[in-house]
Amino acid sequence: MNVPVVSGMDAFIGTRAWTIPANVKLGSKMKFSITTKLGGVQYSVTSSGDLSISTVAAPITLTSPTPIGTSPDNGVIKPEIVGGQRSFTLTWDAGSVPANTLAQISYTLKDGSVEGAFVGSVDLASGSYTWINPLENVTGVGGERGSAYFIGKEASLVFRPINGSFVYTSYPVVFGGCLTVTQPQLNEVRAGGRYTIRWSYPSAYADILTTVHANTRYLRISYKALSEPATAWKTIVDLEPDVITVKDVTKVTSYDWAVPSDLVPGAQYQFSFTWVYNLSALVGGQTLYAKSSFPPATFMVAGSGPLVNFTKPTAGEVYPINSSMTTRWTVDPQGWDLTGLQMTVSYETADSLPLLTGVITAPGFEVPFNPEATDFSATWTVRPQLAGRLVKIKVELNKTSSYDGGSFKSSAFSVISAGRTGGDGTQPSDYAAYYTSTRYTPPEVAGNASLKDLATVGVAGSNLTVPGVTMHYWVALYNADQQLIKRLPIQSGQSITGDTPADLAATKSFGIEIAFEITQPITLDTRPKVRSVSIAYTTDFATAPFMITVGPPTTGTTDDNLQAYAEYTINLFLSPNTPEFAGQVTFALASRIDSNGQDAAGKFDGEFIPATADVQTGSVKLRLHSATVGTYTFTVKGTSGEWEAVSPPATLIVQSTSDGETIAQAILNFTAPVQRGPEKDPNLSFTLSLYQGLERLYSGTTSTDANDQGTLTTSPISDTTTLKFNETYTAYIKTPKHLSRKANEDVRFTPPISGDIITVALTFPELPAGDIMPGSPTEAPTPYGSWDKVDSTDWSQFLGEIAQTLLTKLADFDNSNSVDSLDVFPFVGGYSHWLESGALRADGIPRPPDAPPAG
C-alpha cells in the first residue's frame, strides 16, 4: 500500500518530519520512496530499505536533568566537582520496568564529535545512576581539563536494555560549566557606590576560556532583596562570550557594578549568576534556553556611620575546639571623628540551636581605635562548648562624644570537635569525627562463593587534602550474622594486610570506616566528604566481565532449506560491577537441543558475522540454517582468554516447505466434559466438526470414555477432506442432548518431523445440558428416554449461543445440517422430547397427563 507523505517538497531541503500514522501496526515493515518530477515529467524514483516499526514503546522517561524550561535543571547536566572528579546523578521514571533489567547508558553529541560514548551499565528498575567523572575520556591536568571542551554542547542520553526490548533516547541536554562567586563582606556594598563583583572558574578552564564559552549565549548577573520572591530578580548585566573572554587576551572574572542608590541601608540583598547556553526549545510558544544557576551570594547594604569589614574569619572557615583564632577587621570612619573609640570583641552562635555568647576582650582590655592602623585584631581560644556550632564574631564600636556607637558581625564560621578523644588512634572510636559506610555484600559471596582475598585500596575525591587534616581508614569485616569479625587499617594505594583465610572465609559483607583528625583551622567549601573508597577483592571463582544475550529476535523461523536461514542479533555487554574489560570476544554455539531434550548438534548449524567483537562494537549477527523440520533451543557462548560467558536460551523453528499441502490423515484426541444427570448415558455420542470460516471441512462422530475423552481419525485424503498443513481451523463439538461448544484453542496442523499421520489434542469447555432429567421407569426403558421440558434455563443458554452460532450451525438440534424453525420452536412455548436417535422433536405435542411436573 502506498501512502503519500509529502508532495511539492523543495528538492534541496533534504529532510522532512513525518508522523507515522496510528493505523500502522507495531512490528510491521515499511519503506520510503522519493519521486522526482519536473513539469509533470517523472525523472527518478529512489526507495529506502525496509524499516521496522518498533514493537515496544520505551517504558522509561528521563527526569534529571529536567528539560529546558523546567526546574531545577533547565536542560543542563551540571555536575559537582570534588577533588578533580565530576559527578552527576541521572534519574528516570522506571515505570513498569521489571527488576534486574540491565541496560547500557551512552551519550551522543549533536555536533558529531562524540557518538555512542559509554556512560555505564545499570539496572533500569533502580531509577538512577551516579555518573562519576563524566566526559573524562582523556583526563587532563587535575582530572578535569578534558571535560572543559564539552561545556554547552548539546547531547542526548541513550538507554539500551541488554535484552533489546527497546531503545530510549532522551530529550536534548547540554553539559554545564562551573564557577564560584566571591562572597561580599559585611557592609562592603554601599547604596549609590560601586562594588566589584568577582567570580572564578576551575583551574582547568584557565587557558581555554574561549573554548569554554564557545556555546555560551551570555552570563547573566542579577540581584534582588533577600525578602523578595524568586521572580523578583533584576538583571545587572548580560556578559556575552566576547566580553567574558576578550578573545583570550584578558580573562574577565569581575564586573564593576554601579550599586543602585535606592537599596535600603542595613537590608540584605543577593546577587546571582546564571550561565545561559545556546541550546533552545519552544515551550508554550516562547523560546527558552538551557541554563544553570549558581548559589546566590547574600550581602548587607552598608548603613550610615563608620564601617567595619572583617578579613578574618571568612565564610567557610572551620576551627577545631581549643585552637587559637585571631579575628581581624578594618574600620572605615566614613568621615566620623572616632577619637577615643574603644572596641569590644565577643562571639555568639548563629544557628537554630540555643544561643551561646561569650566575651573575647574582657572589660579593660578593649581594642583601641588608631586612625593610623591598617587593621585591628583580637586573639582567643575557641571554646569547647562551641563544638558543632556556627559562630559569628561581633565587634562593638563603643559610644564616643561624637558617635553613638554601633555593632558589626562577621560571616559565620564552623567549630568542630575533630581531634583525638582518647586511645592510641588505632580505632575509629579514638576520634571525635568518624563515619561508617553502608555495608557491601559482594554478589558472588551472596551466592555460592566465598571471599578469597582483599587487595589494594583506592581513595578518590576527598576534599580534606589540606594541611592540618589527617584522614584514617579501616575496612570492617562482618559474618553472616552481621557481627564484626575484624577491623583492618587501610591506606590508599597500598595492599591490605592481616586478612587471614579464616577471616575471609567467614566474611559475608564489609564496610568502610573513616575518621577525620583536624588539628588546625581550615577552609571548606562544602562539608567534609570522601567521594569514593574502592577495594579490590577476589572470590573462589571467576566471573566473566562481559555478558551475552540473543535478540532481537529471541525466536527465529526458517524453512527446511539449507539456503534459507533465521538471523539473530548477538549482543555483548559489560557485566555490572566488574573491572573494565576491553578484549576481543569470540562467539560459538554452546548448546543445541531438540524438542525432546536431545542433542541437536547434527540437525542445524550457523555462522557468526563477524566471528569476534569487543564491548565497543557491541553485537554480531548469527545465521542459523537446517534441513530438519522441528523446534530447537540453543545458547551462544563467548570466550576471551580465560573468561567464558553463555547466553540465555533462544528458539529456532524450522518449518516444512510443505506449507499449504493437503493432510493425508490426522488423529484428533479431545476432552469434552458435559453436564449430566445422576446416571451417565453410556451410549452418548459426540459430533466433532472442523470449520474454516463458514465452511465445514470435516465432521466425525464417536463416544467418550469415563474421563470424557475421545479419539477421531480423519479419513484418508479424498475430495471431501481438504485439511492442509499450517492453516488454522475452528473446532466445535456437540451431543444430541447438549448445546455445542467451541474448542479452547484453534487447530493448526504442523508438518511432522517423521511419519505421515499427525496428532492434535483439543479441549472443550463443559457442554450445557438440554433434557437430562431422569423420569419414571414406567415412561421409558431408561431414564434417558423420559419426557421433560426444556425450561427457561435452557432457553437462556440457547439465546447466549444463538447469536454466535447461526452462521456456524452450532444449534442444529435435529441434525438437519441447518438452523431452522424446527430447532427454535421448542424454546418459544412448546414442549420437546429428546429421541433416542438424538433428534429433538418439535411437533408441539401436548403434555401427557401422567408426565412428571415440568421444570
C-alpha positions, -999 to +999 in steps of 0.1 A: +000+000+000+014+034-010+006+063+013+017+099+003+039+115+030+045+149+014+044+165-021+057+197-037+089+194-015+119+216-023+145+193-038+173+209-018+158+208+017+168+172+022+147+164+053+110+163+063+094+154+096+066+129+093+043+114+120+038+076+115+000+071+112-017+054+141-030+026+119+005+013+111+008-019+130+036-024+155+063-048+143+054-042+106+078-032+079+077+000+058+099+018+033+100+053+018+103+063-019+111+097-033+098+106-067+114+135-086+092+153-111+097+185-132+068+199-152+048+167-147+076+146-161+090+119-137+127+117-136+136+093-109+123+072-080+145+064-050+135+039-023+148+033+012+154-001+027+129-019+049+123+000+082+108-017+112+082-001+134+092-006+170+070-032+188+077-017+222+074+019+234+102+028+258+088+024+293+112+049+309+114+087+309+144+108+319+136+130+349+170+145+358+183+166+343+149+182+337+140+195+302+146+231+291+121+254+308+116+231+338+133+235+372+157+227+387+180+217+358+166+235+328+182+210+304+217+212+319+239+184+333+256+205+359+279+182+379+295+188+412+333+189+412+351+174+442+388+166+442+390+169+405+362+144+398+329+153+383+297+136+394+260+138+384+231+116+393+209+107+363+174+098+373+144+085+353+109+073+358+113+035+356+075+029+351+067-008+348+103-019+341+108-052+359+137-057+384+171-068+370+165-051+336+201-044+328+209-016+303+238+003+289+238+041+290+256+062+264+256+097+251+260+113+217+269+150+209+248+167+183+279+181+165+290+146+158+323+148+177+312+121+201+288+093+192+276+064+215+301+072+242+298+047+271+284+060+304+278+029+324+257-002+330+227-001+353+196-019+364+168+003+349+144-006+377+166+014+401+156+047+385+190+064+389+227+062+381+255+082+396+278+092+367+313+096+381+338+117+361+315+122+331+332+131+298+367+123+310+376+101+281+410+118+281+417+131+316+438+162+317+455+182+344+438+177+377+414+152+362+392+180+349+407+196+318+392+172+293+356+180+302+360+218+297+358+212+260+322+198+263+306+228+281+274+240+264+274+212+238+241+196+230+238+159+237+213+131+240+214+102+266+206+068+251+194+038+272+197+003+256+185-027+277+206-058+271+175-078+262+170-054+232+134-048+242+136-010+234+159+019+229+152+052+247+168+085+236+164+115+259+154+150+251+183+174+243+205+184+272+238+203+275+269+197+297+272+226+321+301+246+334+311+256+369+320+289+385+324+301+421+310+335+433+331+356+457+311+363+488+309+401+497+320+410+532+295+426+555+290+464+548+311+462+517+283+471+494+270+507+497+239+522+481+249+546+453+285+534+454+304+509+433+312+473+441+333+449+421+315+415+417+340+387+413+339+351+403+363+323+395+365+293+372+380+258+378+417+258+370+410+235+340+393+265+322+423+289+326+439+285+292+408+277+271+382+302+283+372+310+247+366+272+241+347+270+274+323+298+263+321+287+227+285+276+233+275+303+258+247+327+249+256+350+278+265+351+315+237+369+334+243+386+368+212+396+387+202+410+421+172+412+444+163+418+480+166+387+502+129+391+513+117+392+477+104+361+458+124+342+432+105+360+404+119+394+415+155+391+401+167+422+384+193+419+357+226+437+364+243+428+331+244+401+304+280+394+296+284+379+262+312+355+253+334+380+235+332+403+266+339+375+291+370+362+272+382+393+254+395+369+228+417+352+253+438+383+259+423+391+293+403+366+313+374+386+327+364+374+362+349+406+376+324+433+369+323+468+383+287+473+395+272+507+400+251+499+430+216+514+427+210+543+452+176+530+462+190+500+480+180+502+517+209+506+541+210+477+566+188+455+544+200+422+530+202+415+493+215+388+469+232+387+436+234+355+415+249+342+383+230+323+355+250+306+327+228+307+296+237+284+267+228+284+230+206+253+231+169+264+230+135+249+229+100+263+221+080+260+253+044+273+254+051+294+223+081+310+239+118+303+231+136+292+262+173+284+266+192+258+286+207+275+317+222+267+350+222+289+381+246+290+409+240+296+447+234+333+453+257+355+474+240+373+502+252+408+514+240+436+536+240+472+523+261+494+544+244+519+567+254+554+577+283+558+600+317+540+603+320+507+586+337+475+600+349+449+574+361+416+587+391+399+570+391+371+595+371+348+599+356+344+564+327+322+554+336+285+551+364+285+577+364+256+602+381+258+636+387+229+660+379+234+696+408+246+718+425+260+687+438+296+687+419+321+665+429+356+656+400+378+645+409+407+621+389+436+609+393+471+594+374+503+603+364+529+578+354+561+597+333+573+568+341+609+579+333+603+615+355+615+643+364+583+662+389+598+687+389+577+719+369+549+704+372+516+722+361+483+705+347+453+724+350+419+708+327+389+716+312+358+699+277+345+695+263+314+679+244+318+646+223+287+641+189+275+653+202+259+685+200+278+718+221+310+717+256+309+732+276+341+738+309+350+753+335+378+757+368+378+738+381+411+751+374+414+789+365+448+803+396+470+805+412+451+776+392+466+747+408+472+714+415+509+709+409+527+676+441+540+659+434+561+627+469+551+615+463+514+618+455+493+587+436+467+606+428+455+642+428+421+658+420+401+689+432+366+697+413+340+716+409+302+722+379+286+706+357+274+735+349+236+737+312+243+742+310+257+707+317+223+691+293+216+662+280+252+661+280+281+636+296+311+652+300+349+644+324+374+658+308+407+669+328+439+672+311+468+690+322+503+685+316+519+718+300+554+721+322+585+719+315+622+722+306+624+685+294+589+677+266+569+692+282+536+687+273+505+667+280+468+663+291+446+634+291+409+629+314+387+608+305+359+585+296+327+602+324+301+607+322+265+619+335+250+651+341+212+652+354+186+676+376+166+653+407+157+672+417+127+692+394+118+721+415+090+736+430+056+729+460+050+707+444+061+674+441+026+660+403+025+662+377+049+647+362+055+682+395+071+692+385+102+671+357+127+677+346+127+640+342+093+624+317+078+600+307+042+589+296+034+554+268+011+543+279-025+543+286-040+510+279-077+502+297-089+470+272-106+447+295-136+444+297-140+481+259-137+483+258-168+461+279-199+465+314-184+465+334-171+494+358-142+498+393-152+489+414-120+491+412-083+498+437-065+476+446-028+471+427+002+482+419+034+463+405+066+478+391+093+454+378+127+458+385+137+495+380+175+499+401+175+531+435+171+514+448+202+531+474+209+558+462+202+593+439+174+583+446+137+585+422+110+574+422+075+587+405+045+570+395+010+581+377-019+564+354-038+588+346-075+581+312-089+591+299-125+592+265-139+581+250-127+615+264-091+608+288-094+637+322-078+634+350-102+627+379-079+624+387-042+616+418-037+594+435-003+589+439+006+552+458+032+532+452+044+497+473+027+471+486+000+495+478-036+500+456-047+529+473-069+554+460-090+583+431-106+564+436-142+572+420-170+552+397-180+581+385-144+585+378-140+548+360-173+545+336-162+573+331-127+558+298-121+541+299-083+539+323-054+547+321-017+553+344+013+552+350+034+584+366+069+581+379+092+609+388+129+604+415+143+626+417+181+622+444+198+642+444+234+628+419+258+612+409+250+576+386+264+550+359+242+534+335+250+506+314+220+515+310+196+543+338+170+548+334+142+524+351+113+506+338+107+471+347+070+469+368+043+485+374+013+463+387-021+475+397-048+450+387-083+461+387-118+447+365-148+453+370-186+449+356-185+414+360-161+385+331-142+369+334-131+333+335-093+329+311-094+300+276-107+293+259-122+261+223-121+251+204-132+220+180-109+203+162-094+188+147-118+179+148-144+206+127-168+184+136-172+147+119-191+119+133-206+087+124-232+061+139-267+059+162-255+031+199-250+037+199-219+015+174-202+039+183-190+074+170-174+105+190-143+116+196-132+152+215-103+169+240-114+194+247-086+220+278-081+241+277-060+273+300-052+302+288-070+334+278-046+362+302-041+390+332-057+371+366-043+362+370-026+329+373-050+300+385-042+265+394-075+250+381-094+219+353-120+225+350-150+201+314-164+196+303-200+191+271-221+196+272-235+231+243-260+230+217-273+205+187-291+219+156-305+201+120-306+214+126-340+231+156-327+251+181-345+229+213-331+215+206-315+181+242-307+170+237-325+137+203-310+129+212-273+124+243-251+122+251-215+119+277-188+113+286-156+132+292-124+112+318-113+122+331-142+145+346-118+171+336-084+187+345-061+215+324-043+240+326-011+219+314-029+188+286-044+209+270-070+186+273-095+158+249-114+136+241-152+138+225-170+109+211-205+115+200-229+088+187-265+088+172-292+066+154-309+095+119-297+105+114-291+142+116-267+172+150-263+188+167-243+216+202-231+216+227-209+235+257-188+225+290-187+243+316-160+241+352-166+251+381-142+257+412-158+272+402-175+304+368-158+305+337-175+292+300-163+292+269-181+280+237-165+268+202-174+279+184-199+257+168-188+224+145-207+200+148-218+163+117-231+144+124-250+112+092-252+091+084-276+063+083-263+028+051-284+025+030-254+038-004-255+021-002-292+012-032-314+019-030-336+051-032-373+043-046-383+077-048-369+113-057-381+147-079-358+168-077-365+206-103-345+225-116-339+260-152-327+263-169-327+297-207-324+297-235-316+322-251-349+332-279-363+354-275-388+383-268-416+358-244-415+329-256-425+294-230-450+282-241-445+246-239-407+244-224-398+211-203-368+203-201-350+169-168-331+163-166-307+133-138-285+119-146-252+102-126-227+082-147-195+081-183-206+074-173-238+056-174-272+074-144-292+062-147-323+085-172-339+108-170-372+127-189-389+155-177-411+184-183-417+221-161-407+251-147-428+280-152-424+317-129-393+317-149-375+289-120-382+264-124-395+229-104-400+197-113-395+160-092-403+129-099-383+098-104-402+066-075-407+042-071-378+017-102-375-006-122-349-024-141-342+008-110-340+031-093-307+024-074-301+056-040-285+049-007-280+067+000-247+086-036-235+082-059-227+111-093-243+117-120-239+144-133-269+162-169-274+176-184-304+194-220-313+205-242-343+215-279-349+208-286-338+244-262-309+248-256-275+233-225-271+211-192-256+224-161-242+206-127-256+214-105-237+238-079-234+210-078-233+172-064-263+153-032-259+133-016-290+116+022-287+117+041-310+093+056-339+113+093-345+116+088-381+106+058-403+096+026-394+077-001-393+105-001-362+128-019-359+161-035-329+177-051-325+212-083-305+218-100-294+249-136-281+251-154-262+279-183-280+296-212-286+272-245-272+287-273-298+291-307-300+274-331-326+287-312-349+311-337-350+340-344-387+349-381-398+347-403-425+360-392-461+349-428-466+335-424-439+310-394-452+290-369-481+291-341-459+305-341-426+324-326-410+293-356-416+271-380-398+295-402-369+287-393-335+301-395-298+294-366-276+281-372-248+306-361-211+309-325-221+319-320-240+286-337-211+268-313-185+283-284-207+274-296-210+239-301-173+235-265-167+246-253-192+220-276-184+191-261-150+182-227-167+176-239-199+162-265-192+134-237-188+109-216-217+122-245-242+127-240-248+164-277-251+173-287-278+148-306-299+173-325-320+148-293-328+128-308-313+096-275-295+089-292-261+093-306-239+120-344-235+112-378-231+129-377-268+139-347-260+162-361-228+176-398-237+181-395-257+214-380-227+231-410-204+224-437-222+242-440-258+231-427-290+247-399-311+234-388-347+235-352-359+231-354-390+210-330-419+214-317-411+179-305-378+192-330-357+172-351-330+190-388-334+182-405-301+177-441-310+168-456-293+199-472-324+213-494-319+244-481-328+278-490-364+287-514-365+316-491-388+336-460-368+330-439-356+360-441-319+369-423-296+344-390-280+353 
